[in-house]
Amino acid sequence: MSKFVLNRRALLRGAVGSTVVGLGLPLLDAMLNSHGTALAGGAEIPVRFMSWFFGNGVRLDRWVPSSALAGNNPDGDNPQFETGTWEGDAWSLTPELEPLANVKDYISVLTGLYNRAGSQNRRGHHDGVAGCLSGIPFIALDAGNANYASKFGGPSLDQVIVSRLEAQGIQTYLPSLHVGVSKRITDVEGPTLWHISHKGPDEPIASVLSPQDVYDQLFGNFVPKDDPSGKLRVAMLDAVANDAKRLKTRVGARDRERLDAHLDSLSQLRQQIEALPPVCEKPDGPTQTNDDVDGNEPLEEVARTMADLVAYAYSCDLTRVVTWQQSGSVGGTVYWMTGATTEEHGLSHEPGGQELIDGAVTFNMKCFGYLLEKLAATPEGDSNLLERSAIMVVSDCAQGITHSSFDVPFIVAGRGGGKLKSNLHHRSSNDRNQAANTSDVLLDILQLFDPAATEVGAAEGYSNTPLSVIKA
């Protein structure tokens, strides 16, 4: 008997009244070859990309995986560490990275890199956001009454990847998805600090800060716009149930389990979203606020729900490119769970605030760890979603207290479909003049999606030399 084969774009279908609705499917065995290593037609299972950004840097003595810190000076611009590459058990997680313990096998920590696009030191945070996310120096703007203002000098890496996929004829429901967690992000210093995704100098793309709005994006072509009560959203799951039952009679046992888990996870997502406090409109001031719980942003709850939504979007191939704005550069996020009562950016400039900054970074890595564990727990073919992802984690400076463009924290998570190494720490240099360019990492990632790519960035940020140490 021949194997039942299902197209990767197949949907569960049903009707709500006169409206035809559809629901995306995760990758099922019925869509794969007999080994689960490729699609049934022979095409590779896709690799996904994410840039995951958090503002204001780290504490290097609590971040860099090395015991050879000279002087143990967390406020110094260039503390000294051993250089080299360590893999597997040869390196250990530091306190700020400890929340990633369950997924250490999937991460590469890259230190001693230099954001050369910011080498002119025109404006610390602006240099960091534009340079690390695009490899291109920012363009200064008239700041008006603000301290400074700028826009990106070119497209961010996520949008370069989108354009390369489209050039290959690859289209998904959403070309890219953009999510954010903290709403307290400055909007008075131009689009560079406000947004992390840019199609070009004058085309920033805003992060979606409400999980409900992300949910609506993913289901926007299925749900009528005049559904403020959300009742049709619930009806949609019921409407496709009969089609799910029919499909379960034609697929194997593992696929039946995945279909059940898929429908269950959607119901759980709806419950999570409904339990979150409603999101406020952006006020007229320089930052945004959530509809706080007892005066605090529900950061962890929002981050977890966003992670579940992103895992769903990846699993159903609704998009292959995501940006995640955990917090802003020069942002007003208050990490209240650490005991902080004032915003992080101000604390980062205070010598006495560094312990709270350490707590904020550790909290952010806890949120990131949940995302990675969610992807690793989502099966796909012969492995999981994290195996076939390339996630770039970066901040806008090494340490907020110094604004340094050297030693900017970088993590690459996932194995890029077997094309990236993992479970390693690589330290390029203790000398910025000898250090690898952060754009080298951007080129490594771009080549996963466009093997013919030979360069990335521009001006001081230009690179044609990938950081080959992370290539498998």
PyMOL commands that set and color helices and strands:
alter all, ss='L'
color gray80, all
select helices_A, chain A and resi 29-31+60-63+88-90+95-106+116-118+124-134+157-167+191-194+211-218+231-239+241-248+253-275+299-315+336-338+344-348+351-376+416-418+438-449+459-461+468-470
alter helices_A, ss='H'
color red, helices_A
select strands_A, chain A and resi 11-16+19-24+48-53+84-87+107-111+139-140+150-151+177-180+197-198+204-205+321-325+379-380+383-384+389-394+410-413+424-427
alter strands_A, ss='S'
color yellow, strands_A
deselect
rebuild
show_as cartoon
